[in-house]
Amino acid sequence: MLKKEVLDRLNEQINLEHFSANLYLSMASWASAQGLAGTAKFLKEHSNEEMEHMHKLFDYVNETGAQAVVGALKTPPNEFKDIKDVITQTYKHEKFITSKINSLVDLTLTQKDFATFNFLQWYVAEQHEEEALFSGLIDKIEIIGTDGRGLHLIDKELGTTIAVG
């Protein structure tokens, strides 16, 4: 059985992953409204991936005999300056999620919950991939730019980028 503090933090992470899915879906809608079909496709796929992350945590909690709790979510932002703003905010959000995962992993070690520690290793690796993906996209945007053809190339690139995890 999960200790209360670990269970509370796992439930918090479930809700953070759910918020991430909503955030990326909101960003996808913004991109679609801007005529950025490739970006919208990429962000919608990324939203689906975050829901999978949430479900994986949800199932783990329930498999331990505890109860996963899905709480109310705050409304994600839906206005963005430009495509660079969207990708930069996504990168910052992924870094925040990484910090939460790392803190949760640390707690499982402190609590000697080695099963949950082992389970969370997938998330540690996943977050490394997420940060690398978005850092690389920011680098591409910096190199290519977002004026005219640059925006078209970035949108096209995102449309063919496979979400990790």
PyMOL commands that set and color helices and strands:
alter all, ss='L'
color gray80, all
select helices_A, chain A and resi 4-33+37-63+83-110+114-144+149-160
alter helices_A, ss='H'
color red, helices_A
deselect
rebuild
show_as cartoon
